[in-house]
């Protein structure tokens, strides 16, 4: 957790120290809407874990974005797997899609902080159930995701992501 906080602080400090033209509220709104559209489209692909959707989901990750696919001794943790690179990350997605049929979810909150024309932080709240290929349902869960989005070649990609979740407490 300490490494995650340090990484986020480093990203924030890096952008606050740059002499960049301040974006207007209108410019920030346009950028936020672009990222929101990318995020919602990504999550909608999770409603049906088909091969087509898996291939489309993979386009949201960039093989060359080193902050997401760090090398030893640092690595990403994805579910219970330690991911040391793009290929391992995509293999993890493949395994998830083998066992799951879909994700039944509701986005409960979504907030954006535009750092620059090419970097946006998203905090997304979600309630969801996982539906397995055999028909079993797991959940309900509630999650908070923190995403740092980067614009690469005109497309929004995940630069960094973190998820905290727990079994949803029912009333």
N, C-alpha and C positions, 0 to 999 in steps of 0.2 A: 504494500500500500504506500509506503514511503517513497518508493521509486516512481509510482504513478503521480503522486503529488509533486515530486521534484520535476518530472517531465512536463506536467501541465504548467507549473510555475516558469520553467525555462521557456516554454512556448510563449507564454504571456509576456515575459520580460523581453524576449527576442523581438516581439512585435511592438512593444511599447517603446523600445529604444530606437526604432527606425524612424527616420524623417520621411513620413509618408503623408500625402495629402489626406486631410481629414475627410471622410465620406459624409455626405449629407444624409439626413434621415431618409430621404427618398431613395438614394442609392443603396443604403443599407436595406431598405424595404424590398427593393428589386432583388438584391443578392439573397436575402432571407427567403423570399418566395422561390427562387431557383433551387436553393438547397432543400427547402421543404418539399418541393415537387420531387426531387431526387430521392429524398428519404422515404416519402410515402410510396413512391413507385417501388423502391427496394423492398419495403415491408409487405406490400401487396403481393410480391412474388412468393412470399412465405405462406400464402393462403392455400397454395397447391404445390407440393414438393415434387414437381415433374422435372424431367431432364431438361426441358426447354427453360424452365424457370431457374434451375440450378446454373445453367450456362449464363443466363442473364444476370444472376446475382454475382457471379464471378467477375463481371465487368466493372463492378463497383470497387474492386481492389486492384491496386497497381503493383505489379511485380517489382518495380524499381523504387518504391517509396520506402526508404530505409527505416524511417521512424516506426512503421508498422511491422516490418519484417526485420527486426534487429538481429544481429549475430551474437554469438557467444561473447560474454557470459550472460547476456540479457536475452530474454525471449518473451513472446506473448503467451498468455495462458488463455486457451479457448476451451470452454467447458472444463473438462478435467485433463485436457491435453496440453503439453508444453509445445508451442509452435516456434520453430526456429527459422522459418522462412516461408516464402510465398507458396512453394510447392506443398509443404506440410499443411499450410492453412487450407489450401484447396482440397487436399485429401481429407481433412477434417470435415469440410462441408460435404464432400461426397459421402462420407460415412453417416452423417446426420440425415442426408436425403435418402439413404438406403433404408433407414429404420422408421422414418417419420412420413406421414402422409400429408400433414398440413399443420398450420398454426392458426388457431381461432383466437383473434386478438382484438383489443380495442386500445387505441392510443388515447391515453387519459390526459396527457399534457405534452406540449412541445414548445420549447423556447430556443431562440437563436441569439447568439452574440457574434456579430460580424466584426472580425479583427482587421480584415483588409479585403481587397477585391478578390483575393484567392484563398482566404482562410476563414472558416466559420466554425464556431463551437455550437453544438446542438445538445440540449438536455431533453431527453424524451422519456415520458412515463408510459408504461404499458401494462395492461392486465391481459393474461393469455392462458390458453390451454394448449397442450401439445397432443395431437392426434397421431397415434402410431399406425403403421401400415396394417397391423392386425386389428385395428378398430379400438384399441384401448385409448382412454383419455387420461392424461397426466396434468394435474393442476387442480385448481387454478393457481397461477403464479402472478406476482406483481414485480415489475422490474423498473429500474431507472438505468437508462443508457446515457453515456457521455460519448459523443462523437466529435472528433475534429475532422472537418471536411476540407479537402484541398481541391482547387480547380487545376486540372492537368489537361492540356490540349483542349480546353473548352468544356470539359466534362468534370462533374463533381465526383470525387472518389473518397473513400475512407483513408484518412491519414493516421487516425488513431481511434480506437474504440474501447470502451469499458462498460461492463454490465454488472450491476448488483441486483440480485433477485432473492425472493423468498416465497415460500408457500403463502398464498393469500389467506389472510385471516377472514373467515366468514362470520357474519353477524348472526 
